[in-house]
Amino acid sequence: MLRAAMSRLSHSRSPSPRPPKRAKFAHLTPEDFKNGVFLAPMVRSGAHGRTRLFCTAQRSVDPTTGVISYNGKSRAMFTTHPVEKPYLIYQIGSSDPELAVQAARVVMNDVSGIDLNCGCPKPFSTHAEITVSAKIRLLPSQEDTLKLVERIVNTGISALTVHCRTRNMRDRDAALVERLREIVDFVHGMGKGIAVIENGDCTGAEDAKRIRDITGADSVMIARAAEANPTCFSANPLDDVEKTFTPAYLRVARYLDNNWGLTKFCVSQFKAKHVDFGKPAQKHYRQVLNSTKGFDGLEEIVGAWTGEEDFKEIVEAIESRPPRLHEVATTASPSLVVTPSDTTNPEPPSSGAPLALALHRLDHPVLTGGDPLTPTPGGDLFVVTA
Ligand SMILES: Cc1cc2nc3c(=O)[nH]c(=O)nc-3n(C[C@H](O)[C@H](O)[C@H](O)COP(=O)(O)O)c2cc1C
């Protein structure tokens, strides 16, 4: 989602053997969350780990690839690469406000914003040193939803994502997209310029246009369709992903030393249309994938292990995006924002209730500074969940 001046990235075309210098980015503003089609937060597909453990994570940088890892005792809980920083919002869910603050402090140098998976049952406050967005579900009544939205918007967030299902709805129940128009009008009517992001049942970039027409939303966020076909953000998504997409995906995953279990999970979720990849080929592909316990043994699928080359291509493609000038917000956000104390938590359905977040003070002004070439959102969003 974050359209970026990638030339600002310290870690440019070829990964440096030294840990990259940290790039300075200005605050993202509500404008930066508009006109986008974003990847939704999904545990397992992104990062995972308990917030408490994450707070004690040790940060390390791979000297060859530049990959940054936040490591727990036995494994990395979150990995990222500097090239994705301008596109990366980190989602936090915790019932403990202090822990959430600590988690935000741990990761804020490597991301462009924090998303609160929220309803915020307790007050939180933040000094405006990092961009904060929020994601909610619909409440059963529209009136209650609007009240919740009003309170959250008044906290000074930059963007609000509305998953158009109530807490009791299953994923297979059609999202109540028709309820969003009134919410969008309401938020826009509040005059703060905050971006409203629709979430629920979007199938891809083309479908996002339809959803924006119906709802008036500023942007759209996609979860399961992206999990099934990560190329759905393209105007021309790929068919036969096992053949057209997975090989390079696996090569890059291996080059970046991505966790094998997570990699396999993601690959096993791919389910795009089959045009030229018949049943016997699919069966064989699954056999190869299922029989391997690591990246070794996948040569039949990936061809040569050219992950470094694949990754360079990705970096070049990102860096060729035009930069967007972006001024630092000086007046837009209040220095202290307070979430209403009596809101119930509508999101997510299964995890218990995040989020009582107290971002009391984020001391590192990582996202401040008057850099005229500051990256801003606008393309695809990668969201991870702590
Ligand atoms: C595997 C999976 C993991 C998810 N994890 C999270 C999460 O950690 N945080 C969150 O806010 N939503 C989570 N969600 C919900 C999605 O972000 C999204 O709100 C929901 O799937 C509806 O979007 P969709 O209709 O495009 O799938 C998850 C969904 C899936 C399928």
PDBQT file of the ligand as one rigid body, heavy atoms in Angstrom, charges set to zero:
ROOT
HETATM    1  C1  LIG A 401      -5.397 -17.300   7.582  1.00  0.00    +0.000 C 
HETATM    2  C2  LIG A 401      -5.992 -16.005   8.062  1.00  0.00    +0.000 A 
HETATM    3  C3  LIG A 401      -5.383 -15.329   9.093  1.00  0.00    +0.000 A 
HETATM    4  C4  LIG A 401      -5.901 -14.113   9.538  1.00  0.00    +0.000 A 
HETATM    5  N1  LIG A 401      -5.251 -13.417  10.510  1.00  0.00    +0.000 NA
HETATM    6  C5  LIG A 401      -5.678 -12.164  10.839  1.00  0.00    +0.000 A 
HETATM    7  C6  LIG A 401      -4.951 -11.368  11.750  1.00  0.00    +0.000 A 
HETATM    8  O1  LIG A 401      -3.936 -11.786  12.295  1.00  0.00    +0.000 OA
HETATM    9  N2  LIG A 401      -5.406 -10.116  12.007  1.00  0.00    +0.000 N 
HETATM   10  C7  LIG A 401      -6.529  -9.611  11.444  1.00  0.00    +0.000 A 
HETATM   11  O2  LIG A 401      -6.885  -8.464  11.695  1.00  0.00    +0.000 OA
HETATM   12  N3  LIG A 401      -7.249 -10.351  10.584  1.00  0.00    +0.000 NA
HETATM   13  C8  LIG A 401      -6.844 -11.603  10.280  1.00  0.00    +0.000 A 
HETATM   14  N4  LIG A 401      -7.542 -12.341   9.356  1.00  0.00    +0.000 N 
HETATM   15  C9  LIG A 401      -8.741 -11.744   8.758  1.00  0.00    +0.000 C 
HETATM   16  C10 LIG A 401      -8.384 -11.080   7.427  1.00  0.00    +0.000 C 
HETATM   17  O3  LIG A 401      -7.442 -10.038   7.583  1.00  0.00    +0.000 OA
HETATM   18  C11 LIG A 401      -9.640 -10.502   6.769  1.00  0.00    +0.000 C 
HETATM   19  O4  LIG A 401     -10.193  -9.549   7.643  1.00  0.00    +0.000 OA
HETATM   20  C12 LIG A 401     -10.703 -11.559   6.465  1.00  0.00    +0.000 C 
HETATM   21  O5  LIG A 401     -10.132 -12.737   5.975  1.00  0.00    +0.000 OA
HETATM   22  C13 LIG A 401     -11.712 -11.025   5.456  1.00  0.00    +0.000 C 
HETATM   23  O6  LIG A 401     -11.089 -10.707   4.245  1.00  0.00    +0.000 OA
HETATM   24  P1  LIG A 401     -11.318 -11.635   2.944  1.00  0.00    +0.000 P 
HETATM   25  O7  LIG A 401     -12.798 -11.777   2.756  1.00  0.00    +0.000 OA
HETATM   26  O8  LIG A 401     -10.623 -10.905   1.842  1.00  0.00    +0.000 OA
HETATM   27  O9  LIG A 401     -10.690 -12.964   3.248  1.00  0.00    +0.000 OA
HETATM   28  C14 LIG A 401      -7.065 -13.576   8.931  1.00  0.00    +0.000 A 
HETATM   29  C15 LIG A 401      -7.673 -14.282   7.879  1.00  0.00    +0.000 A 
HETATM   30  C16 LIG A 401      -7.146 -15.482   7.449  1.00  0.00    +0.000 A 
HETATM   31  C17 LIG A 401      -7.826 -16.197   6.297  1.00  0.00    +0.000 C 
ENDROOT
TORSDOF 0
